[in-house]
Amino acid sequence: MQYRHNTSDLRSLVKNHTVVPGLVLATIGGFFAFIGAFNMLWNKWLYWVLFGSIQDSWLANLGALGSQVLPLVLYLVVLYVVIRYYKRRFGQVKPRFEEKMKLTIELVGAFVAYFTIQAFDTRLHSAVSMTLLIFALFLLIHWWLFARMQMHYLILAAIAIALSVVPLFNRAVYYWLYIKYPSPDWYGFNIAMCAGLLLLVAGLLDHWHMLRVFARVRSYVGANSSAEPESADMKAGMENL
């Protein structure tokens, strides 16, 4: 029974790890959360403090360009470090063609749906964030396709759904999203921060779950290494992952 449980966990982990490793997903989520929070701070306060009196100068233009480029450069550096860590610590497993196609369809569909629905939200001032509902659907689809043993995706999707209806019941949140700063970018920054934090948590939990399962499997193999038939059975099972 323990062997079957370990094998099921490993199948799910290998599939999810080869597609989007946990810390890679965490860096994507962290990037979106950082972009949302940083742009809110930059657009409403920091830019005006630094360049409010010289808005038409080359220095202000350089600062505006840097605010867009530097976060991306920082993200790419962190992503490179994370990928190097996975290659050195766990090696590299190439995903199958079917898995790559599923991931491509999932990401393209999520990207198009996310920004299309976000445009409708900002135009209609929707009291229920359809953008967060689309994000919750993305989490459920990703769980179904690649990570069925990682049940935290269901919890995070439920949190996204709960957050999506907060403006419907809280006037202060609705005012913050749509009235106080009516720019469409403002709504997008807030939603990006929420979605990014949820992705960050999902990625960290993926990585933690992977380390825990690998440790459990190593312990199981070590405890049963003297049992020859069982070891052979486990080896055959591992080859079928």
C-alpha positions in Angstrom: 0.0 0.0 0.0 2.8 2.4 0.9 4.6 1.5 -2.4 1.6 2.3 -4.4 1.1 5.6 -2.6 4.8 6.5 -3.2 4.5 5.5 -6.9 1.4 7.6 -7.4 3.1 10.6 -5.8 6.2 10.1 -7.9 4.2 9.9 -11.1 2.4 13.2 -10.3 5.6 14.9 -9.2 7.6 13.8 -12.3 4.8 15.0 -14.6 4.5 18.4 -12.8 8.3 18.8 -12.3 9.1 18.2 -16.0 6.5 20.7 -17.0 6.8 23.5 -14.4 9.1 22.8 -11.4 7.8 24.3 -8.2 10.4 27.0 -7.7 10.0 28.1 -11.4 6.3 28.5 -10.8 7.1 30.4 -7.6 9.4 32.8 -9.5 6.6 33.5 -12.0 4.1 34.2 -9.3 6.7 36.3 -7.4 7.3 38.3 -10.5 3.6 39.1 -11.1 3.1 40.0 -7.4 6.2 42.2 -7.5 5.2 43.9 -10.7 1.7 44.6 -9.3 3.0 46.0 -6.0 5.9 47.9 -7.5 3.8 49.6 -10.3 1.2 50.6 -7.8 3.9 52.2 -5.7 5.8 53.7 -8.7 2.8 55.2 -10.5 1.1 56.7 -7.5 3.9 57.8 -5.3 7.6 57.0 -6.1 7.7 58.5 -9.7 6.2 61.7 -8.5 8.6 61.9 -5.5 11.6 61.4 -7.8 10.6 63.1 -11.0 7.5 65.1 -10.2 9.2 68.5 -10.9 11.1 67.3 -14.0 8.6 65.1 -15.8 9.7 66.1 -19.3 13.4 65.5 -18.7 15.6 62.7 -20.0 16.2 61.6 -16.5 12.4 61.1 -15.9 12.2 59.1 -19.2 15.2 57.0 -18.2 13.6 56.3 -14.8 10.3 55.3 -16.5 12.2 52.9 -18.8 14.2 51.5 -15.9 11.0 50.8 -13.9 9.9 48.5 -16.7 13.2 46.9 -17.6 14.9 46.3 -14.3 12.1 44.1 -12.7 12.3 41.9 -15.8 16.1 41.6 -15.6 15.8 40.8 -11.9 13.2 38.1 -12.7 15.4 36.5 -15.4 18.4 36.4 -13.1 16.3 34.7 -10.4 14.8 32.3 -12.9 18.3 31.4 -14.2 19.5 30.7 -10.6 16.5 28.5 -9.9 16.9 26.5 -13.1 20.6 25.9 -12.3 19.6 24.7 -8.8 17.2 22.2 -10.2 19.7 20.9 -12.8 22.5 20.5 -10.2 20.3 19.0 -7.4 17.8 16.9 -9.3 19.1 16.6 -12.9 17.0 17.4 -16.0 14.1 15.4 -17.3 12.8 16.3 -20.7 9.0 16.4 -20.9 7.2 14.3 -23.4 5.8 16.0 -26.5 2.2 15.5 -25.3 3.0 17.2 -22.0 4.6 20.1 -23.8 1.6 20.5 -26.1 -0.8 20.4 -23.1 1.3 23.1 -21.3 1.4 25.3 -24.4 -2.4 25.1 -24.9 -2.9 25.7 -21.2 -0.6 28.8 -21.1 -1.9 30.4 -24.3 -5.5 29.9 -23.4 -4.9 31.2 -19.9 -3.0 34.3 -21.2 -5.7 35.2 -23.7 -8.6 34.6 -21.4 -6.9 36.4 -18.4 -6.2 39.7 -20.3 -9.5 39.6 -22.3 -11.6 39.2 -19.2 -9.6 41.8 -17.4 -10.5 44.3 -20.1 -14.2 43.5 -19.6 -13.8 43.8 -15.8 -12.2 47.3 -16.0 -14.7 48.5 -18.6 -17.8 47.2 -16.8 -16.6 47.7 -13.2 -17.7 44.2 -12.4 -18.4 43.6 -8.7 -17.2 40.1 -9.1 -13.7 39.8 -10.5 -14.1 37.6 -13.6 -10.3 37.8 -14.0 -9.7 36.0 -10.7 -12.4 33.4 -11.6 -10.4 32.7 -14.8 -7.3 32.4 -12.7 -9.0 29.9 -10.4 -10.1 27.9 -13.5 -6.4 27.9 -14.6 -5.4 26.5 -11.3 -8.0 23.7 -11.5 -7.0 22.9 -15.1 -3.3 22.8 -14.2 -4.1 20.5 -11.2 -6.1 18.2 -13.4 -3.5 18.0 -16.2 -0.3 17.8 -14.3 -0.6 17.8 -10.5 -3.5 15.7 -9.2 -1.6 14.6 -6.1 -1.0 18.2 -5.1 -4.3 19.1 -3.5 -3.2 22.6 -2.5 -4.2 23.7 -6.0 -7.8 23.1 -5.1 -7.4 25.2 -1.9 -5.7 28.0 -3.8 -8.4 28.0 -6.5 -11.1 28.2 -3.7 -9.2 31.2 -2.3 -9.1 32.9 -5.7 -12.9 32.4 -6.0 -13.4 33.8 -2.6 -11.3 36.9 -3.4 -13.2 37.4 -6.7 -16.4 38.1 -4.8 -15.0 40.4 -2.2 -15.8 43.6 -4.1 -19.5 42.5 -4.3 -19.8 42.5 -0.5 -17.2 45.2 0.5 -17.8 48.7 -0.8 -14.3 49.8 0.3 -12.6 47.2 -1.9 -14.9 48.1 -4.8 -14.0 51.8 -4.4 -10.3 51.0 -4.2 -10.4 48.9 -7.4 -12.5 51.1 -9.6 -13.3 54.6 -8.2 -10.2 55.9 -6.3 -7.9 55.3 -9.3 -10.0 54.7 -12.4 -7.1 53.8 -14.6 -7.4 50.3 -16.1 -3.8 49.6 -15.1 -4.7 50.1 -11.4 -7.2 47.2 -11.5 -4.7 45.1 -13.4 -1.9 45.7 -10.8 -4.2 44.7 -7.9 -5.3 41.5 -9.6 -1.7 40.7 -10.7 -0.6 41.0 -7.1 -3.3 38.6 -5.8 -2.8 36.1 -8.6 1.0 36.3 -8.3 0.9 35.6 -4.5 -1.3 32.6 -5.1 1.1 31.3 -7.8 4.0 31.9 -5.5 2.4 29.9 -2.7 1.5 27.1 -5.2 5.1 26.9 -6.4 6.6 26.8 -2.9 4.2 24.1 -1.9 5.0 22.1 -5.0 8.7 22.2 -4.2 8.1 21.3 -0.5 5.9 18.4 -1.6 8.5 17.2 -4.0 11.3 17.2 -1.3 9.0 15.4 1.2 8.0 12.7 -1.3 11.5 12.1 -2.4 12.7 11.8 1.2 9.8 9.3 1.9 10.7 7.2 -1.1 14.4 7.2 -0.2 13.5 6.1 3.3 11.2 3.4 1.9 13.8 2.0 -0.4 16.5 2.0 2.3 14.2 0.2 4.7 13.4 -2.5 2.1 16.7 -2.8 0.4 17.3 -6.2 2.0 14.0 -7.6 0.7 15.0 -8.7 -2.8 11.7 -9.5 -4.4 10.1 -6.3 -3.1 13.1 -4.3 -4.3 12.8 -5.8 -7.8 9.1 -5.0 -7.8 9.8 -1.4 -6.9 12.5 -1.1 -9.6 10.0 -2.4 -12.2 7.4 0.1 -10.9 9.9 3.0 -11.1 10.7 2.1 -14.7 7.0 2.5 -15.5 6.7 6.0 -14.1 
